[in-house]
Amino acid sequence: MSFIDSAANAISSASDATIGKLYLGSPVVNYHYSMLVEAVYNIPLRSVRAFTKNNNYERIQEGGVNDYVTLKRMPITEMFTFQVERYITSAILDPLSNGSELTLPIILNVMKGTNLTDNRNARMYIFSGCTVTGKEYGELNAERSGLATEVITIAYRSLYVVPNVLSLGGDR
């Protein structure tokens, strides 16, 4: 019996409440990004917005007739942030509530595969010192139905990139 057949049998024998929890609590098929929060919650994401890490520099013009400019790094004045968009679920506990200061780093996984049998990580981004600084909820419109989404803004202290995770464990 294949995985799809066993999943179909489990869903057909489950109650409506169980199906709602399965569907709304853990969408698994066809997502390419997931975020591991506090090493417990693996959250599938709809999209990942651009994240940047910019440093501020002071330009010092040297004296005389030369054209030399020296750059001196200034203290950081703005937070480094990134945004993720996810579907709102019926889960009671929200690990990314507004104002949460996370203890462990957030791991953003970029997956190569598009199905359950091939969901290997192609790249990982590790954000440490994270704090949830804002949430923006998607449009709720009675004329057009759709899944409710939220955009979460997260400030971070440092970013580490682990490129080509597939080569670390060997390509299957």
Buried (B, 14 or more C-beta within 10 A) or exposed (E): EEEEEEBEEEEEEEEEEEEEBBEBEEBEEEBBBBBBBBEEBEBBBBEBEEBEEEEEEEEEEEEEEEEEEEEEEEEEEEEBBBBBBBBEBEEEEBBBEEEBEBEEBBBBBBBBBEEEEEBBBBBBBBBEBBBBBEBEEBEEEEEEEEEEBBBBBBBBEEBEEEEEBBEEEEEE
